Structures are given as C-alpha cells and as structure tokens.
Amino acid sequence: MTQTPLVVYALALVPAVLWGFGPILDKRGMDAGGNSLQAALVVVVVDSLLYWVALAIQSWPDPFAGLTPRLVALFAVAGLFGTALGRIFVFAGVDRVGASINSAGISTRPLFATLLALGFLGEPLGPLTGVGVAVLVGGLVVLTYSKGGDVSGWQPRDLLFPVGAAAVFAAGNVLRRFGFTDTAATPLQAVAVNETAALVVLAAYALARNRQDVLSAPRASYRYFAGSGLLTAVALLAFFTAFSLEAGRVAIVDSLAATAPLFTTLFSAVLLRDVERVTRGVVAGAGFVVVGAVLITV
C-alpha cells in the first residue's frame, strides 16, 4: 500500500488553519453591519482578482494553455456548488449560529465527500465509516444543546445552513478531484475558473434579487470580508494543489481540511468573547465532529 506523501498532509492543513481563522473575520464583518451575500461577493472578488493576476504573471502570454471547454465547464460547475452556493450558506450560518458552531457544522463535509467519492470516483470506504457517522452525528447533537455560539441565541434548525454548506462543498470537491484526475490543468488555472464562475453566479443573483444592500453596507464590514478573501485565496490554492497531486484523495484532503473548527473554537475563545460563547459543549461537539470525520475516512 503506497504511503501518502507528507506534502499532501501539509497542503491540506493550510486551509484548515486559514479557514479556522476566516470565520472570525466573517463574524466581525456581520456584526459591523454586513450581510451574507455581500460577504460572499467580497470574498470571491478579492480571491478571483488575486488568482488572475498570479495566473497572468505565471503563464504569460497564454494563461489558458491546456484548458479545454470541458475542463472549464467542470471547474465552473464546481465553483457554482463549492463556492457560490456554499459560501452563501456559510455566511448565513456565521450570522445565525456564530463562527464556532458554524465551522463545526461545516466539518460534516467529509461524510458527504466520502460517500460521493465512493459513488463517482470509486474511492474506498474504511471499516470504521459507520462508527464515524455515529460520532459525527453525536457531535452535532452536542452542538445543538451546547448553549454556545452567537450570544443572541439560535434555533436547532439554523444548523441546516452549515450542514447545507458542507453538502455542496463536498460535491464541489469531488468534481475538482475528478477534474484533476482527467486533465493536465494547473491548480492555479482550476481555482481561477472556479472562483470566476462563482463570482458570475453571485453577481447575477444579487442583480436578479435587486440586493442593493450589498453596496450600502458599512465600510468597516468590507474590510473584514476583504481580509477573509485574502485568507481564502491562500487556503483554496493550497486545497486545489493537494487535490491535483496523485495521492490527493478526497477522503484524506477533505478530512484534514475539516479540522478547521478546532482552530475556529480556539480563535473564537480568544477573539470573539464579546459576541460568542465558547462553552464546554461547543468544544466537545467540535471535537466529536472532527473525530467522526476522521473515522469516516480511516
């Protein structure tokens, strides 16, 4: 059995740390008067701009070398699910349940990713999958009764936002892995197409809904969301690079990235004391979710 190179683990842990800190900025942006659609748009504008600048510098004069219409469509669809729809759920979840609870809920992603990878990519399931599912679900139950998260309180149904984000993120990740197993596209090309497609979808949605509140939000909220966009740019590039490697199976990369709530819980306890409660239940629930996610893919 071939061992997974350490570089795959390292690349998968980069987004775990950065996505662990990102919700802190997102929560501050929401409290400064921002909203979920504005947050999603600002983040995707920032990282898309960075990716295309980097791609133009790296691959000039032909940044599209190796890209085919089929490949562009594949990563664009992944951007629709794993970026546009997923981030709307994410920011709505941060606003409703708080950064720590939301991040833990999103870490149910390996459950969906592993099942989808089994069905569409033929990746194997380990014998502890059932145990992992039970532990993961138990973690969500603990979170529900933790009395932590946003100080204004939240309802159990609000967990549908982070869990919904987990499901669409998982679908996007499986599509990305499939794209890298079937093409010579570079991670930078793939992530640029992914985020650009998400930007088009989010902008079209804002225009269709006549969401002028996106432009009228307080200036301070934009600064927080722009900072989140910078973190996301680095995190996504590392994430895509891990998937592009031969040993970058969905089960491994997705599970390591799903340890983000451990970092979010730590950061929230230190930096969000005025707007969030990080109770023992939150810590325990986040721990159960992460352990369950790991067991699912052992």
N, C-alpha and C positions, 0 to 999 in steps of 0.2 A: 504493500500500500504506500503510495507516494505521499511524503510529508508536505504539508503546506508551507511555502517559504515564509520567513518572518516578515518580509516586506508586505505581504497581504494583510497580516495582522496589524502591522503598524499603520498602513493606509486606512484600514477600517476603523482604527481607534481615533484617528484625527477627527472625522466627523462626529464621533461620539462626544469628544470633549467640546468641540465648537458648537454642535447642536445642543449640548448641555448648557452652554452659556447664552446662546441666542435667545431662548425664551425669557431670560432676564431682561434683555433689551426690549423684547416684544411687549412684555408686561408693562414696563415703564412707558413705552410708547402709547399703549392703550390707556393708561392712567393719565397721560398728558393730553388726552382728547382724540386719539387716533381711533381707527376702526379696522376691521379685519380685511376688507377689500383694499383699503389704502395700504395697509401693511404688506399684503401680498404683491401689490403692484410696485411699491417702492423697492422691495427686496429683489424682485425679478428684473426691474430696470437697472439696478446697480450691478447685479452679477452678470446680466447679459452684456452690458457695456464693457465690463472688465474682460469677459471672455472673448468678445470680438476684437478688442484692441490687442489682446495677447495673441489671438489667432492670426491677425493681420501681421503682427511683428514676426511670429514664429514661421509662418508658412507663405510669406510674401514671395512671388506675386500671385500665387494660386492657393488661397486658404481652403478652397473646396476640393482639392486634389483627393481622389479616392472616394468621394461621396457620390452615391447613386440616388436616383429618385426613391427607390425602395427603402434605402437606408435612411434618407431624410424623413420619409413618412413614418418609419418605425420609431425613431427617436422623437419625432414630433408628437406622436400619439402618447409616448411615454411621458413627454412634457405635459400633455393635456391632463393625464391622470396624476402622475407623481409630482407635479409642480403646481399647476393651476388649481385644480380641484382640491388637491391635498392641502395646499397652503391656506386656502380659504377655511377649510375645516380646522387647521392648526390654529390660526389666529382667532377664530371664533371660540375655540376651546380655551386658549390662553385667557381671553376676555371673560369667559364664563366661570371656569373652574380654577384658574390660576396656572402659573408656569409649572410648578412641581407636579401637580395632579395631571395636567395635560401631557407633559413629557412622559410620564409613566404610562398613560393610556396609549400613546403612540407606540410605545415599545411592545405592544402586542403584534406589531408588524411581522416579526419572524414567523408567527403562526400562519398568517395568510401567505407570506412569501414562500415558506417551505412547502405548503400544500400546492400552491400554484407552480412552483418549480418542479414538484413531483409530476404534476399533470402535463405541463408543457415542455419541460426540459429534461425530464427523466432523471432528475437528481434524486438520490436515495433518501429514504427516511430512516432514522435511527430507531432502535427498540424502545427508547425512553420517551418517544413522542407523546404517548398518552399521558404519562406522568407529567411531562412538561406542560401540556394543555391544562391539566387539572391545577397545577401550581400557578400557572399564569392567570387562570380564571379566578383562583382564590385570591391572587394579588389584587385583581380588580374589585373583588368584594370588599377586601380590607380597605382599599382606597375609598370606596363608596361610603364606608362608615368611619372614616378616619377623622372627620371634622377638621380637616386641614384644607389647604388651598386658599382661594380668594376669601378675604375676611368678610365680605358681604354675604357669603354663603352661596350654595349652588344645589341643584337637584340631581339625583342619580341619572336622569335622562340626559343631562348635559355631557355625560361621558360618551354619548354617541358621537360627539364631534371628534375627540382624539382617536376613538376606535375606528370611526369612518376614515379619518386621515390615514391610519395605519393600513387599512384595506387598500386604499387607492395608491398609497406609496408602495405597497408590496407589488401591486400589479405593474406599476411603472418600473420597479427594479427588475422584475422578471423579464419585461420587454427589453430593458437595457442589456441585461446579461445575454439574452438571445441575440441581440444586435452585435455584440462583441464576439460571439462565437461564430458568427456568419459573415464577418467583414474585417477589413483592414483599417477601419476608421480609427482615428486617434481619440483618446479621451477628451481632449480639448474641443475637437470638432463635434463630438457627440453631445457634450454638455452645452455647447453654444447653440446647437439646433434645439435641444431640449428646452432651454430657458427662453429662447426666442419664440418658440411655439406657445409656451405658457404665457409670455407677455402679450402676444396677439389675442389669445383667448380671454385673458383677464381684461385687457383694454376693451375688447368688443363687448364683454359682459357689462363693464362699467358704463359704456355708452348706451347699450340697449336698455339698461335699468335707469338711465339718467341719474347716475350716482354722482352728483356734484359735490357731495360731502367729502369725496376723495381729495378734491382740490382745496376745499375750505378748512381742512383740519389744521389745528395749531402747528406752528413751525417746529416747536420742540418735538412733536411726535415724529416728524420726518427725520430728525437727527437720529433718534433711536432706531427707527426702521432702516435707515441707511447703514448704520453700524451693523445691524443684523444681516443686511445684504452682503457686507464685506466678509463676515464670518461664513455666510452661506456659500459665497463664491469659492473660498478655500476648501470648505468641507465637501462640497459637491465634486470639485475637481479630484480630490483625493478618493472620494467614493467611486467615481467613474473609473479612475485609474485602477483601483482594486478590482472592479468588475472586468476590466479589459485584460487582466492577467489570466493566464491559462488556469491557474489554481484558484482563481477568484470566484468560487461557487457562491451562489446566493445565500445558502444556509450559513456559511462562515461569515461573509462580509456583512450581511444584514443583521446577524445576531450580535456581532461585536459593536456595530453602529448603534444597536438598540440598547446599549448600556448607558446611553445619554441621560436617562432620568437620575442615575446615581449622581452625576455631575450637577444636573439641574437642582436636585434636592440640596446638595451642598451649597451651591451658589445662592439658592433662594434663602436658605437659613441665614446666610451672612449678609446678602444684599437686598432682600425684599422683606425685611422684618416688619415694615410699616404697612404692607399691603397683603401679605400672605402669612398663613400659619403653617409651619412645617412641624406637624405633630409626629409622635412615635408611629401612629398609624400610617402616615404618609411615607415615612422611611421604610416601615415594614412592607407596605403594599408595593412600593417601588422595587424593593429587594426581591419580593416574590415574583413580580412581573419579569425582572431581568433573569432570575434563576430559571423561571419557566421557559423563557425564550431560549436560553442556552440548552436546557434539557431537550427541547423540541428538536434541536439540530445536532445533538451529540451523536 
